[in-house]
Amino acid sequence: MCEGGPVTKDWEDRVTAAWATFDDYAEDDAADFRAVIDKLVAELPGDSPLGPFEQACAWDSTGHSDRAVPLYREALARGLSGYKGRRARIQLSSSLRNTGRAEEGVALLTPELDAPSDELDDAVRACLALCLSSLGRDREGLSLVLGALAPHLPRYQRSMANYARLLVEPEA
């Protein structure tokens, strides 16, 4: 059992293997890569949220955010949750930004700032920062990026975290 529906480990391994070959496809071969993903998706139950999620990822990764948006929405509407659900929200927000709907991306990702912490936290902040920047809210975006970066620095963590905070909460 995988998040979002019953799939076998073999299926997951084949999807992972397909994505591992993504860089082997030239830009002109994007449709061939999407066909590989479509073939794997065809093995899933018709109501699986993993199908539209994987197809959205394939469209998105081959430069078609507009085609990815409805598929990400469908995957989430079908109940995609957990790690892949969080990935879908991050990627959907990015695609919304790419299609001129950054405000929707901000609305979708802002609640993720309060979600349980995982390895996607920095990706949430980076994507949210891009959405904010697209809306002319650069100080808020820079604050998020500095806040995400600070824990990874060998020194100056406290200073950078404070600078990040002060970008959006000026000292009294």
C-alpha positions as CSV (number, residue, x, y, z in Angstrom):
1,M,0.0,0.0,0.0
2,C,1.4,3.4,-1.0
3,E,0.1,6.9,-0.2
4,G,-2.9,7.5,-2.3
5,G,-3.8,4.0,-3.2
6,P,-2.8,0.4,-3.6
7,V,0.2,-0.1,-5.8
8,T,2.9,-2.6,-5.7
9,K,6.6,-2.0,-4.9
10,D,7.3,-3.2,-8.4
11,W,5.2,-0.4,-9.8
12,E,6.8,2.2,-7.6
13,D,10.3,0.9,-8.6
14,R,9.4,1.1,-12.3
15,V,8.1,4.7,-11.8
16,T,11.4,5.6,-10.0
17,A,13.4,3.9,-12.8
18,A,11.5,5.8,-15.4
19,W,12.2,9.1,-13.7
20,A,15.8,8.2,-13.4
21,T,16.0,8.1,-17.2
22,F,14.3,11.6,-17.6
23,D,17.6,13.3,-18.5
24,D,18.2,10.8,-21.2
25,Y,15.3,12.2,-23.2
26,A,16.1,15.2,-25.4
27,E,13.7,18.1,-25.5
28,D,12.3,16.8,-28.7
29,D,11.6,13.4,-27.0
30,A,9.4,14.8,-24.2
31,A,6.3,13.1,-25.6
32,D,8.2,9.8,-25.5
33,F,8.9,10.3,-21.8
34,R,5.3,11.2,-21.1
35,A,4.2,8.0,-23.0
36,V,6.4,5.9,-20.6
37,I,4.6,7.5,-17.6
38,D,1.2,7.2,-19.3
39,K,1.9,3.4,-19.8
40,L,2.7,3.0,-16.1
41,V,-0.3,5.0,-15.1
42,A,-2.6,2.8,-17.2
43,E,-1.7,0.0,-14.8
44,L,-3.4,1.8,-11.9
45,P,-7.0,1.6,-10.8
46,G,-9.0,4.3,-12.6
47,D,-9.6,6.3,-9.4
48,S,-6.0,6.3,-8.1
49,P,-4.6,9.7,-7.2
50,L,-1.1,8.5,-8.2
51,G,-2.1,8.5,-11.9
52,P,-2.8,12.2,-12.4
53,F,0.0,13.0,-10.0
54,E,2.6,11.2,-12.1
55,Q,1.1,12.6,-15.3
56,A,1.2,16.1,-13.9
57,C,4.9,15.7,-13.0
58,A,5.6,14.5,-16.5
59,W,3.8,17.4,-18.1
60,D,5.4,19.9,-15.7
61,S,8.9,18.5,-16.1
62,T,8.6,18.7,-19.9
63,G,7.7,22.4,-19.8
64,H,3.9,22.3,-19.8
65,S,2.8,23.8,-16.5
66,D,-0.6,24.6,-18.1
67,R,-1.3,20.9,-18.7
68,A,0.0,19.9,-15.2
69,V,-2.2,22.2,-13.2
70,P,-5.5,20.3,-13.7
71,L,-3.8,17.0,-13.1
72,Y,-2.2,18.1,-9.8
73,R,-5.7,19.4,-8.8
74,E,-7.2,16.0,-9.7
75,A,-4.7,14.1,-7.8
76,L,-5.3,16.2,-4.7
77,A,-9.1,16.0,-5.1
78,R,-8.8,12.1,-5.3
79,G,-7.1,12.2,-1.9
80,L,-3.3,12.2,-2.6
81,S,-1.8,12.8,0.8
82,G,1.3,12.5,2.8
83,Y,4.7,13.1,1.2
84,K,3.4,12.9,-2.4
85,G,0.4,15.2,-1.5
86,R,2.9,17.7,-0.2
87,R,5.0,17.4,-3.3
88,A,1.8,17.9,-5.4
89,R,1.0,21.1,-3.5
90,I,4.6,22.4,-4.0
91,Q,4.6,21.6,-7.7
92,L,1.1,22.9,-8.3
93,S,2.0,26.2,-6.7
94,S,5.0,26.4,-9.0
95,S,2.9,25.6,-12.0
96,L,0.3,28.2,-10.9
97,R,3.1,30.8,-10.7
98,N,4.4,29.8,-14.1
99,T,0.9,30.3,-15.6
100,G,0.4,33.7,-14.1
101,R,-1.6,32.6,-11.0
102,A,1.0,33.3,-8.2
103,E,-1.7,34.4,-5.8
104,E,-3.3,30.9,-5.9
105,G,0.2,29.4,-5.4
106,V,0.6,31.6,-2.2
107,A,-2.8,30.5,-0.9
108,L,-2.0,26.9,-1.6
109,L,1.5,26.9,0.0
110,T,1.1,29.2,3.0
111,P,-0.6,26.5,5.1
112,E,2.3,24.2,4.4
113,L,4.5,26.5,6.5
114,D,2.6,25.1,9.6
115,A,2.6,21.5,8.4
116,P,4.6,18.8,10.1
117,S,8.3,19.3,9.2
118,D,9.9,17.1,6.7
119,E,12.6,17.2,4.0
120,L,10.3,19.3,1.8
121,D,10.2,22.3,4.1
122,D,12.9,24.2,2.2
123,A,11.2,23.5,-1.1
124,V,7.9,24.9,0.3
125,R,9.7,28.1,1.3
126,A,11.6,28.4,-2.0
127,C,8.5,28.0,-4.1
128,L,6.4,30.2,-1.9
129,A,9.2,32.9,-2.1
130,L,9.0,32.7,-5.9
131,C,5.3,33.1,-5.8
132,L,5.6,36.1,-3.5
133,S,8.2,37.7,-5.7
134,S,6.0,37.3,-8.7
135,L,3.4,39.3,-6.8
136,G,5.9,42.1,-5.9
137,R,6.3,40.9,-2.3
138,D,10.1,40.4,-2.5
139,R,10.8,41.2,1.2
140,E,8.5,38.4,2.3
141,G,10.0,36.0,-0.2
142,L,13.6,37.0,0.8
143,S,12.6,36.5,4.4
144,L,11.4,32.9,3.7
145,V,14.6,32.1,1.7
146,L,16.9,33.4,4.3
147,G,15.0,31.6,7.1
148,A,15.3,28.4,5.1
149,L,19.0,28.9,4.4
150,A,20.0,29.9,8.0
151,P,20.0,26.4,9.6
152,H,22.3,25.1,6.8
153,L,25.0,27.7,7.3
154,P,28.2,26.7,9.2
155,R,28.1,30.1,11.1
156,Y,25.7,33.1,11.4
157,Q,22.6,31.0,11.8
158,R,21.2,33.2,14.5
159,S,22.0,36.5,12.6
160,M,20.5,35.3,9.4
161,A,17.4,34.0,11.1
162,N,17.0,37.4,12.8
163,Y,17.6,39.3,9.5
164,A,15.0,37.1,7.9
165,R,12.5,37.9,10.7
166,L,13.2,41.7,10.5
167,L,12.5,41.8,6.8
168,V,8.8,41.2,7.6
169,E,8.6,42.2,11.3
170,P,10.5,45.5,11.8
171,E,12.0,46.1,15.2
172,A,9.7,48.0,17.6
